[in-house]
């Protein structure tokens, strides 16, 4: 006997309403999911892979440790870091240096660089990742044979073309063990998925490697318009907070001056030194975006790790800097960071010379190591705007700190044009330090051609004829603004007559960066 089923037709609208809510929630969930994943990523719902993919896909090693393993938590975290990063416009970055610690500690610093990629997400189609090996002792550079790289946000494809080309370069070899548990590159992938669209990756893990070999191998790809190179590097390790700030500041100064880092300054020094070599070749400028250390997050001060992010870019309407212009830029950065210390050295030397007739010897324990690199400087003393002494070095033969101290002593007591500075004059003496660039020879066939090639107002000038030599700093243009007058007086300083000319005369230009002390 069939049992009659009673249907409560009055509740049908209720069931329809519930179904509509469920469908709407599913649609919203889909939209949320879509908006939080790069269009480059192949969406995946779990960590299981088909058997045929197991040998060709590199799976995450530090998801859930260094960054969230959950797709939504990771996506939200990245959105938060990027939203807090500065959004000022720059020209297209060609290289980045970013940290590789756990996101809690360093992701905000990294986001400062990654956010700069957003306006160029359609242009960048290939990303070469370069990071140090933390797990495997390695000679040279390890390539990955994986065809895909998995993160909680999806799958990324390897760039088979570049990987294959690099595999025949001496020092490069396939080594999947070096990649299997390496975090320095893995932590960069979710950021890239967030800020770029369609792109492929070339992960490179290095051990003992020559930065010049790396730079030579990567240069052809950096010249392509669709390539970005990301160097993964942390800074100082396990110093106390205050010491780390000083050491990392020194490191940042060296990067700004495009000087190689010693290995103890960075977990990734080889990569940074590679970036600096490439920057010089490509006329790219490093721009420091952010710097911090783990103590800024945890509050701990006894043992911290330092982080910083840089981009390397150039304005499209700018020509590459000449070697002299680049050196002046480096000197200017140096002066901005260390000018105050050099003025302190000069002031101490002046007082020691005038009051005690002794030379001041700056100690390494009192000043940063960078001040003990070789440099050439002139020290000028003025009193009531009038010259009171000026002595300098033509070439960098000693530490710049010592050069400033010695030349201050000589300007105060040994400039034969003036009597020694007295103690009563100290309060009225003003100090100016001129840091000299290298010399650039000026080629010419006549005095007129030499005058045409001199840049009034900016060039310092040296002329030589046999054993006679004269030098004018660029500041002399303030008193002798006309080129002919400038050269005539320089001849006199060299012990030559104003009308003298010879085919044996040689001329060299240089530039200076001035550090002035307008107050005692």
PyMOL commands that set and color helices and strands:
alter all, ss='L'
color gray80, all
select helices_A, chain A and resi 9-35+51-53+71-84+103-120+160-166+176-180+183-195+211-222+241-256+263-265+269-282+294-298+323-356+369-372+400-413+423-428+447-453+474-478+483-493
alter helices_A, ss='H'
color red, helices_A
select strands_A, chain A and resi 57-58+95-98+126-132+141-143+148-151+154-158+172-174+200-206+227-232+237-239+285-293+304-313+374-375+377-383+386-392+398-399+429-436+440-442+460-465+468-472+506-510+512-517
alter strands_A, ss='S'
color yellow, strands_A
deselect
rebuild
show_as cartoon
